[in-house]
Amino acid sequence: MDRSADFEIESYRRATEVLHGLIRGERHASRSAATRRLRAETKLWRIRAMLNALDDPQCRYPVIHVTGTSGKGSTATAIAAILTAAGYRVGLRTSPYLQVATEKLQLGHSLIDAWSFSSMVSGVLDLAARLFPAELTAPPFSYAEVWSVLGFWWFAERRVDIAVVEVGAGGRFDATNVIDPIVSVITSVGLDHLVTLGPTIADIAWHKAGIIKPGSSVVVGPLLAQARAVIAEAAESASADLIHACDPGKTQPGVTRAPLGFRQQNARVAAVVANVLVQRGFQIAEAAIAAGIGSTRLPGRLELMPGTVDPVVWVDGAHNQDKIRAVTREAIRLSRGGPLPVIVLGMLRSKDPSSILAQLGTAASCIVVTVPSVHGKESRSGAALTSEVNASGFAGAVHVELEPERAVRRAEEIARRQGAAVLVTGSMYLAGQVRRRWFQDQDIVLQRTPWPTVSDCPG
């Protein structure tokens, strides 16, 4: 790297270190629902106050707000790709990031640059310090609050025509829920984040329905009956149009170009959102819908690692029952009747392994257990996860390599002997760690893309 690139990377690192210092771990997860709600409402009030001090940047452009247990990142990215193909200047905010923080904010095809990221992190924190002095502020100013203000502010600074904003978790009390979207999107409702959103499907649906705002349109993916009822009631109360994108008989332009089967539903939802936007005056041709869906890709979502042949290595951040079901279905299909893949598995401690392992065991020849390293969150220990894999009735061999890179190397050795593929899954954080072998963090930051060009691919 040249000297200017060194400075750029250093500015990025300083900003991310400051942000990481705001992450206070999982110690609040066991608090009562009432306490969690009060904390969330306090944070939303502070975010609104900060945005107001910045002349309400979130009101300067229309917004599409996307939530869902599974598929929200893929759907948000597909909607942004469609709008970009249609010629609009589109801001995209996704959550979480896979490797580097700048992945969370995108303009068109480019991630936020390191200088802007660093400068705006400082600007948000300076504003927070003026409005909410630390000694008078409880709970302390948080990571999520910074990201919410930073994203809406950056979109306004970049003069976007429209923004697509992915919810972090839930919806009703999420840090992004300070907007009045023209379209609210709920891709799915399943069992995940049970401590904070559950325990039932209806409870989780109530949280996700919190992004529905008066006068908006609501596009939903396939829903269980319990979720449908809750969301229908919320839409009716808000006088919002409710559109079921995946009901039988509906066809949408461009959907058949989705590259993999499990993305078909997300593509259908994105295409319906595009049609709703057309009804609201946006100029989006069918060709743009097809082009946007056809070009959509996300890092760490059943992603084939470049240069891998014998064996091929797939990386997927699936971490709940619905996502694991989808990825195992694809893993079996990609095996084409040959040996099932060798799976590298690591999980967070907060996830329920039983439902995940019940799905995963049907798609693995053997499992290599590992432990992802996660800032502010606890991973499931190798011993605990190994015991749970064995207790699940999995018939194949179980190996343990606590360090993720070593786990992938061992899985490759086994897969090479079997003529099988390798699939890394169970956690977005694990996917991001493993992916660094092929795509370096500094290259992603400097080239402003999750797929930076490299001189060669590692073996």
N, C-alpha and C positions, 0 to 999 in steps of 0.2 A: 504493500500500500504506500501511496505517497503521503507527504506530511499533512495535507489538507484532509485526506481520508482518515488519517490517524486522529486528528482533532474532531472530526465528525463522529467517529465511533466513540471517542472519549466523552463527547457531549451526550450521546445516547446513553452510555453506561451510567453516567452521573444521574441522569434523569430517572432511569429505571431503578437505580439504587434508592433514590428518594421515594419513589412510588412503593417499592418493596418494603420500605420502612413503615409504611402506613398499613400494611397487612398485619392483622393482629391475631391470626390463627383462628382456630375453631372453638375457642373457649365459650363463645356465646351460643353455641348450637343447642345446648341443653336448657336454655332459659325458657320461661313460659311463653306461650304464644302471645299473650298480652304484652309482655316486655319486648319481645321481638318486634311486634307491631309498632309499639311506641318509638322504639329506636329507628325503625324504618321511616315512620312518618316524620320524625325529627330531621332525618337526613334529606328526605324529599323537600321539606320546608327550606332547609339550608341551600339545597341545589337551586330551588326557585329564586331564593334571595340573591344568590350569586349571579344567576342568569339575568335577573332584573338589573343588577348593577352593571352588567355588560350590554344593556339595552335589548335584552331578550333575543339573542341570536337565533334561538330555536323557532322563532315566529317569522323568520325572514325567508323561509322556503317550505314547501309542502313536505310532509314526512309520511313514510310508510313504516308502521311499527310491527315487528314480527316476533312472535313467541311460539312456544311449542316444546313438548318434552323431547321430541326427536324431529330432525329435519329443519329446524329453524335457521341454522347457519347456511345450509344448502339452498333453502328457499330464498332467504334474503340475498344471497349472492346471485342466484338466478334472476331475481327481480332487477337487481342493479345491472346485471349484464344485458338484460333486455332493454332497459332504458338507455344504457350506454350505446347499444347497437342502434337505437332509434335516434341517436344524435344528441341526447341530453347530457348535461354536466352533472354527474351523479356522485353524491357522497355515500359511502357505505361504512357502517360501524358494525363489527362483528365481535362476538365474545364466546369463549375466551380466545386468546391467541395461542398458537401452537409453539412457536420458538421465540419470536421477538415481539416486543410490545407494539411496535409500529404496525404490525399486522392488523391491529384492531381498527385502524382508520385508513380509508382508501378513497381516492378521487379517480374515477375512471378505472384504469388498470394499474395505477401506481399507489403504493403505500405512502403515508405521510413521511416526509423527509426528516432526517434526524435533527436538523437544526430547528425546524418548526416545532417538532415534538418537544425538544429540550426547552425551547423558549416558552412554549405554551404551558408546559408543566410548571415552570417557575412562575409564570403569570397567574395561573390558577391558585397556586399555593400562596403567593403574595396577597392576592385578593381575599383568600380565605382567612389569612392571618389578620387582615384589617377588619373584616366583618365579624370574625369569630375568634377572638383571642384565645389561645390554648387554655389559659388558666380559668377562663369563664365558659368553656365549651365542653359539654358532655352529651353524648359520647364523643370521643375525639374525632376529628375530621378524618375521613376514610378514603381508601383507595378507590372505591366505587364512585364516591362523590367527585373526585378529581377527574376521573374518566368521563363521567356524564357531562360535566361543564366543558371539559376540554374538547370533546367531540362536537357538541353543538356549536361551540365557539369557532372551532376550526372550519366547519362546514360553511358558516357565515363568512368567515374571512376569505374562503376560497370561492365564494359566490356560486354555490351549487344551485342548479335548477330544482333539484329534489334530493332528498336523503332517504336512505333505507337503513333503519336502525333495528338491530337485533337485541332483544332483551337478554340480560345476563342470566337470570333465573326467575321463574314465576311470571310476574308481570305487574300485579297490582301495587306491590311495594318495591319493585325494582327501581334502581337509580335512574333508569332511562324514562320512567313514567311521569314525565313533566311536560308532555307534549300533547297536542291535539291532532292526531294523525288524520289524513284523509282516508286512509285504508288501514284497518287493523287486521292482522293475519294470525291465525292460530293453526299451526300445522298439525298438531296432534296433542293428545292428553294421555299420558301414561304414568306409571308408578316410578317416580324419581324424585330426589330431594324430599323424601318423606318427612324428615324431621321438621323442616321449615315450611313445607307446602301441604303435606298430607294430613292424615294418613290415607284418605279415600280418593278415588277418582273425582268425585264431586268436589271435594276440598281443593284439589289441584286445579280443576276447571275454574273454580271461583277465583283463584289467584290469577289465572291466565286471562279470564274474562275482564279483569281490571284494566286492560289496555283499550277496551271498547269505549269510545267517546261519542257524545251526542252528534248526530249528523254525519257520522262516518259510514263507510261500508265495511263489513266484516266478512272476510273470506276464510273459510275453515277447511281443513283436510278431513280425512276419515276420523270419526269420533265414536267412542262408545256411547251407549244410550244415556248413561248418567252424565257424561260430559256435555252431550248435545242439549239436554234439558237445561243445564245451568247456563250454558252460553246463549241459548235461545232466549232465555229469560232476561239476561243482561242486555242483549241486543234490542229486545223489545222495550226495555226500560229506557234505553238511550235513543230510541227511535232511529236505530241504525239498521241499514239493509244487511241481511244475513244471507250469504251465498255459500252453499255447500259445493266445493269444487270437485269432489271425488264421488258424488252420487252416480249410480249406474246410468249409462246412456249419455253422459256429458262427454263431448270431445272438444279438444282445444288444439289450435294450430301449434306446431313445433314440438309437441310432447313426444312424438315418436323418435325424435332425435336425441332424447336423453340417453347418455352412453351406457348406463347400467340399469338393470331391472328395478333395484330398490330405490332408484331416484325418480321413477316414473311419477309417483304421487307428488313429490316435491315440485317436479316440473309442471304438473297439471295445476297445482295451486298457483305457481308463479305466472302461468299463462292466463289463469282467470283474473289474477290481480291486474295484469296488463290490460285485459279487456275492460275491467272496471275503470282503469285510468283513462282508457279511450272514451268511455262514457262521460268522464269528467273533463274532457277537452284535450287530453294529451294526444299527440300524433305518434301512434305506434303501429307500424305496418305488420302484417303477419310474418313477413320475411325477417323483421327485427326480433319477433318473438322466437322464431325458429333459430336464428343466429345466436341470440342471447342464451337460449337453453343449450344449444349445441356447443357453445364455448365455455359453459360454466364448469369450473373445477375448483376444488378446495384442497389445500394441503392436508394430509392426514386423514382423508376420507377414502378408504379402500384405494390407496395411492400406490402405484407400482414404482418402486425405487429404481432410478435410472441405472442402466448398465448391469442389472442383476439378471443372470440367465440360468446358472446352474448352482444353486436354485434361484428362482425369482423370489423377491421379497416384497410383500404387501404390508403397508402400514395403515391401520385404521384406529381411530380414537374412540370406538364404541365403548360405552361405559354404563349402559342400562339395559334392561331386558329387551325393549323394543329395538334398540340399535344393534345389540348382539344378535337378535333373531335375524335381522336384515343382513348383517355381515356374514353370518354363518351360512345363510342361504346362498349368498354369492360365492363364498369359499367353496362350497360343495359344487356349485355350477362350474366354477373356474377349474376345478380338479378334473373335469371332463371324464369322469369314470375312473380316473387313476387314483393313486394314493392320496389320502386326505392330507392337508397341510400340517406341518409342525407349527404349533401355536406358541408364541411367546406371550405370556400373560402377566400383567401387573395391574393392581387396582388400588384405589384409595380406600382408606379404612371406613369411610362413611358409606360406601356402597354395599348393597346386599349381594353377597356372592352366590347364594343358592339359585336364584332365578337366572342369573347370568351363566353359571356353570351348567345348569340343566340344558341350556341352548348350545353352549359352546362345545360340550362333550361330544355332540353328534357330528362335529365338523373337524375333529382333530385326530391325527394319528398318534401324536404324543404332545405333551405340554411341557414347556420350559417356564418355570415360575421365576419371576424377577420382582424387583422393588423400585418403582419410579421415585425420583427425588423431586419433591414438590415444596415450594416456598409457602409456608403458612398453612399447609395441610398435612395430615398424617397419611402415610401409605400403609397398606396392609402388609404385615411382615411376611417374609418368605415362609417361615414355619407355619403361620396361621393359614395362609393361602394354600400351601401344599396339603395341609390336613383337610382343608375344605374341598380341594379337588379330589382327594382320595375318598372322602366321605360322600361325594356326589355320585359315586358309582362309576366314574370314568375308568374304562377298561385298559387304556393305553399306559405307556410309561410316563412317569412324572420326574422331571429333572429340576434342579434348583441352581440358578446362577443369580446372585443378588444384584450384581451390577448389570444394567440393561445392555450395554454394548457387548459384554461378554456373553450375555444370554442369547443375543442375536447370533453371534459367532458360533456358539454351540448348536443353536437350532439349525444354522446353515450346514454344519457338519453332518448332523443327523439327516436333514432333508436331502442332502447330496447323495447319501448312501441309499435313501429310499426312493429317489426320483420324485420327490415331493416339493411343494412350495413352502415358504415360510410366511406366516401371518402374525404380525405384532398387533395386539389389541388389549382392551380392558381399561384404557385410560388415555385421555387426550394428552396428559402430561408425559406418559410413557411414549406415545407416538412422537411428540416433539423432541424428546431426548434422543430417541433412536434415529430420527430423521437427520440429525446433525451430522451423521456420518456421511451423508450425501450432499447436504446443503448447509453451509456454514452460516452462523448467525450474522457475522459481519458482512457477508456477501448479500444477504437478504436486506439488511439495513441500507447498505450503500446503493444497491441496484433497485431498491424499492419494489421488490417482487418476491413472493414466496418461492419462486423458481429461478434463482439467479443462474447465470451461465457460469460454468466452471471449465477449467482446462481439460480435466479428465475426471472420471468417476472412480471412487475407491473400490477396491476389490472386497 
